[in-house]
Amino acid sequence: MIAQTATKIRVQMEHFSGNLSKGLCKTARRFVAEAIYGIQARQSVHLSEISRSLEESIPLIKTENRLSRNLARPQIRTVLQSALLRQGAARIHDKTLLILDLSDVVKPYAQKMEFLARIRDGSTGELATGYWLCKVIGVECEGNEITPLYGQLYSQRAPDFISENEEILTAFRLVSQTVKKKGVWVLDRGGDRRALYDELVPKSKGLRFLIRQKGDRHLLWGGHKMPTRQIAHDCPQPYLSTVVRERKGGEKVCHITYGFRLVRLPEHPEVPLWLVVVNGFGEEPMMLLTNVPMRKNRKVLWWAVSSYLTRWRVEETIRFGKQSYRIEDVRVLTYERLRNMICLVMAAMFFTSVVLGTKMKLTILASHVFKAAKRLFGIPDFRYYALSDGLKAILTRFPRHSPPQDPRNSHPDQFLLFGT
């Protein structure tokens, strides 16, 4: 049974890789299929490990050199990003949350990697050496299924770098254009900056957002310009809910109150905005600024609160990519290879979370993958770790022995796994 499952996984993965790499030359398409397979089979971004997973009859160093040479192709990143966005766009609806996150790839011991920069380690809060990573994840409010949409590694020392704001705006524009402005952008306090509001607030842009406030921004309320914290302090909070928050392996019951104020940005006084204020998570109130209309209705207001709480939950997704595929252990030296590798990891995440995890016809396959993941205490709620571990277990036990199928020989819409 496991051998049959391994065969089905490989066929489906080759079909997915083939569709993803359309527009590339034959050699590059083969490389994309091999790289995605190797990343899944070894849970590693080491070219040596990916090479071992292919089990070619030639010397290992020859395989590794070939993979390294193809990883430097600049068109791979462009083609894969566009293809992932197109495939993910079909899963984005008007109420889907588009969660943008800036994280880091820490390389404390690297010296010769191209354009290494000073970053802030999100785990320790200390300055470190490495790269920044801008990602966009789609998720339904209070849902569990995720859709990796965009991932871009960048360095402020690279010659094409303009600014952090420009990296975020590029993500906004690419994703919004592909999903046809569906969804609601959700950002943490790092998104509370004027350059982003200039992109999101104008009605002509047609974008909706929910951004947590730092508290020091001045807003217009009641004809007066006031600090956000002061407006939040005076905001009535007539609604009460109980939330169970998971923190550090335990659970904390929070009794929260919430309400809202109609406000405006001084830079865009013509556009009405709503400041949602939530008390109960800490000493300071949680303040969320949105252009989605609020009214005195518990259901409408709870949507804003639960949308941001959903962002907290999918932070585990970011760790999933780092931990399951060991992104921070990447060892290629050139900037182009680094950026291409991140795109390949995003493709591997997409296969695990979307193609394998949610398609109706893959339910049986997913159950087999769960069983193959040797985990203590069963399968955690965040099951993508188990899926990734299971893929590695199955593909390691039954490795591939033949070159990937040429996607030109299969119909792009044919579902190859179970046949028709």
N, C-alpha and C positions, 0 to 999 in steps of 0.2 A: 504493500500500500504506500509506504513512504517513497519507494522508488518511482511509482507512478506519479505521486505528488511532485517529486523533484522534476520529472520530465515536463509535467504541466506548468510548473513555475518557470522553467527555462524557456519553454515555447512562448508563454505569455510575456515574459520579460523581453525576449527577442522581438516580439511583435510591437511591444511598447517602445523599445529603443529604436526600431525601424521607423515608426511614425514620428518619433521625436526628432530624428536626425535627417528628415527629408530636406533636401536643399544642399546637403553636404556631398562631397565626392564619395566614391565607394570606399576608399581607404579610411576616411574620417567616420563614415557610418559604421564600419566594422569596429573602429576604435571605441566609439560611443557605446556600442553593444557590449564590448568586452569590459570597458571600464565600469559600467553600471552593474554588470554581472559580478565583477571582482569586488566592488565595494560592498555589495550585498553578501557575497559568499564569504568574505573575510572580515566584514565589519571594520574595514580599514581603508585609509586613503594613501597608504604606502604603495608606491608603484611595484615594489618587490613582492608584496603580498598579493596585489592584483595579478601580477605575472604568475605567481604560483597557482592561483586559482584556475588559470587557463590550461595548465598542464600540457604545454606544447612540447613537442619532441626536440626542439632546438635548445641550446644552452639558455639558462634563465636570464643571463645578462643580455642576450640578444632580444628576448621578449621585453625586458625592462627598457632597453634603449629605444625599441620601436614605440612603446607606449609613451615614453618621455618625449620623443620627437613629435608624435601626434598630439600630445597634450598642449603643445605650444601653438597650435593652430588658433589664430584669433577669432575666426568665424564660428568656432564651436560655441562660444559663450553667447553670441548674438542669436544663433539659430535655436539653441536649447532654451534660452530665456523666452523667446517668442512662442515656441511650441508649448512650453509648460503653461504659459499664460493663456494661450488659446484653449488648451484642454481644461484648465482650471476654471476658465470663465463660464463654462456651461453650468458650473455648480454654484455660481454667485447669483443671489437674488437681491431684491430691494432691501430686505432686512438682514442680510448677511453682514457680519462684522468683518471689516478689513483691518486687521491688527498689524500695525507697523512697529517694528522693534529694532533698536540699535543695540547690537551686542558686540563682543570682542573675540578675537582669536589671539590668545596670548602665546608668545614665543620667547620665553625668558632667556633661553640659552642660544638662540639663533644669532649669528653674526653676519653671514654672507647672503641671507635671503634679501631679495631686491626690495628696496623702498620700505624697509622696516621703520616703524614710526612709534612715537610715544602715545600710549593709550591708557585708559583707566580700566583696570581689571574689575569687571563687574562682581566677581566673587569676593574680592578682598577690599575693593575701594582704593587700592594703591595704584600708583603709576607703574606702568610696565611697558614692555616692548612687544609689538605685534601689529595687528591690523584691525580695522573696523569691519563690521558686517551689518548690512541693512537688509532686513527681511520683511516680507509681507505674508501673513497667514490669514486665510479665510476661514471663518467658523460661524455656525449658526448660534444665535443668542441662547444660552443655557443648553447648547448642544455639545456633542462629544466628537463629531467628525470634523477633521481639519482638512484644509486644502492649501498646501504650500504653493504660493503664487510667484514669488520673486525672491531672489537672493543675490546680493552683490557684495563682494569683498572690495574694500578700497583702503588706500593709504593717503594721508595728507602730504606725503613726500613724493607721490607719483606726479609726473609732469602733467598729466591730464586732470589732476584734481583741482577743483575750483573752490568748493566749500562743503561743509557738512550739510548745510541747508540745500545746496544744489543736489547732493546725493539723495536726500529725502524727497525733494521736488521731482527728481527724475523718476523715483519709484511711484509717486502720486500719479504722474502723467502717464507713464507706461501702463500701469495697472488700470487706472480709470478709463483710459481710452479702450483697452481691450475688453473690460467688463461692461462697457457702455454706461459708465457712471452709476452702476448699481452698487448697492452696499453702503455701509456707514463706516467711515474711517474712525478708528479708536486708537488714541495715542496716550502715552503716559506723560508725566510732567515735563519730560524732555521735549515734547511737542508744543509746549506753551511758549511760542516765539513768534514775533511779528511776521517774519518772512513766510511762515507757513499759513498764518491767518490770511495774508494777502492772496495766497493761492486758494484757500478753502472758503473764505467768507463770501466773496462776491457772488450774487445770485446767478450771474452769467455763467459761472463755472459749473453750476448744477451739482456740486459735491456736498455730501452731508458728513458731519463729523461730531465726535465726542472726545474732548481733550481734558485731561486732569490738569488743574491749575496749581501753580506753585504758591500763589497767594499774594504775591507782591505786585501783580499787574493792576493797573487802574482801569475801571470800567465805568460806563455811564449808567446811573440808576436814579430815577426820580429827578432828572434834570441836573444831577450833580456828578462830578467825577470823583470816584471814591476807590480806595484799595479793595481788592477782591475779598480779603479777610474781613474787612469791616462790613461789607454787604452780606457776607455769609453769616456773620455774628448776629445780624438783625433779621435774618431770614426765618419766617415761621416754618415749622416742620410738623405738620399735623398728622403725618402718616408714620406708622410703626410696623416694623417687620423683624423677624428673627432669622439670622443667617448663621450657619455653621461653617466656620472657616478652618481649613486644614493648614497647619503651620508646624514645621519642624517635626513631622511625624505624628503630630497629635491633632486634636480638634478643639476649637474654641468657639463657644456659643456667643454671638454678638447680637444684642438687641439694638437695632438702629432706628433712628428717626430721620425723615427726609422731607424736603420741600424745595421750592424753586423761586427765583426772581427773574423777571424780564429785564434784561440789560442790553447794552450795546458797547461795541468797541469804539473808542474815540477816533480811531483811524477809519472806521467804517460806520459812522453814526446812522446811516440809512438802513442798515440791516438789523432786524431784531434777533437777539440771541437769548438763550435761557441758561441761567446759572443754577445747576442742581446742587443742593447742599445736603450732605449726609453726615450725621453724627453717630458715633458708636464704635468706630473701628480704631480709634486712638484719641489722644488728647486734642489734636487738631481736627476740624471737620474735613471731610473729603469734598472737594469742590470740582464740579464737572461742567465745562462750558460746551454748549451744543447749539446747532442751528436747526435741530429737529424740534418742531413746535411742542411745547409742554402745555398742559392745562390741568386744572384741578380735578384730576382723575387718577386714582391710585394705579390703575393698570398702565396708563401712559407714562406716569412718572417712574413706576417700577422698571419699565423697559430701560430707561437711562441708567438706573442703578445696576440692574442685572447685566447690562451690556459691559459695563466696566468690570464687574466681578468676573465675567467670562474672560476678559483679558488676563486677569490674575491666573485663572485656571490654565490657560494655554501657554503660560510662561514655561510650563513643563515641556512643551513642544520644542522650544529653543534648546533646552537641555537634551532633549531626545536626539537632535541632530548632532550635537557636540559629543554626547556620550556613546551613542550606538555606533557612530561612524568615526569617532575619535578625530574630529576635525582639527583640534589643536595639535595633533601629532603629525600634521602635514609637513613634508620635508622637501618639497620641490623648491628650487632656488629662485626661479624667475617669476615676475609679477603676473605675466600672462598665464603661466601654468597654474599659479595659485588661484586666479580668478576662474579659470576653466574648471578646476577641481571642485570649487564651491558649487558651480552650476551642476556638475555631475552628482554631487551629494544631494542637491535639491531634487534632482531627477530620481535618485534612489529613494528619498523620503516620499516623493509623490507616488512612486510605485507602491511603497509599503502602506501609505495612509489612504490613498485613493483607489488605485487600480486593484490592489489586493484586499484592502480593508473594507470597501463599501460596495463593490459591484455585487448585485444579487446572485449571479451565477458563480461567484467565488466563495460563497458561504461555507461550502464543504471544505474547500481548499484552506480557507482561513482557520477552520477548526483543526485541521491537520497541523497547520503551522503552530498553533497554540500548543498542541500536545507535544510538538518536537522541542519546544523551548523548555529547557530544564531549569525551572525556577522554584525557589523555596516559597512556601506560603501561597502558592497558586498564582493566578494572573492578576496583576494590579489593575486598578481602574483605568490607568493610562496604558492601554494595551499595545501601543506601538512599539514599546521596548520588547515585549514578548514576541510580536510579529517579526521584528528585526532579528532577535535571537533565534527564532524558529527558522527563518530563512537561512541563516548561517549554518545551523545544525543540519538542515536538509541538504543544502547545496554542498556542504563539506563531505557529508556521508556519500552523496551520489553526485560527484562533480561532472562537468561537461567534458565530452571527448570529441566534439565535432565543432567546426566553425559555425558562427551564427548564420541563421537563415537570411538570405538576401530579401529585404522587405519588398523589393520590386516583384517578387514571385508570389506575393500574397495580396489578397484584396484588402485595402486599408480599413474597410468597415467590417471585415469578417472576424467574428469572435473565435479565436483559434483554440481556446482552452478546452472547451467542452464540445466544440463542433456544432454544426447546424444540420 
